[in-house]
Amino acid sequence: MDKTKLQRLKKRLEFKQRCLDAAREAYISLLSGRTQSYTIGNRSLTRLDLGKLKDEIDALEKEVDSLSAQISSGAPRKTVGVILRDY
C-alpha cells in the first residue's frame, strides 16, 4: 500500500473514531434520562431516539473495524462466497 493511501486511511479512521466517540456520548446522555424533546413557545426541539442512535453506533463501529483492518493488513478485506453443489 502506498504512503498517501495509508495516510488517507488513517485520517478517515481518526474522523470515524471521533464520530463514534461523539455518538457514544450522545447515547449515554440520552440514557441518563435527560429530556428528549421539549417546546418553548412555538419552537420545539427533538433529540435523536435511542434506536436510531444505536444503529448509527453499530455502523460506525463496523467502519472503524474495517479501516483498522485495512491499515494493519495493508489490503482491504475481501468477501468470498462458496456455493456447494450436489451432483
Secondary structure, DSSP 4 states (H G I P E B T S, - for coil): --HHHHHHHHHHHHHHHHHHHHHHHHHHHHHTT--SEEEETTEEEEPPPHHHHHHHHHHHHHHHHHHHHHHHHSS------------
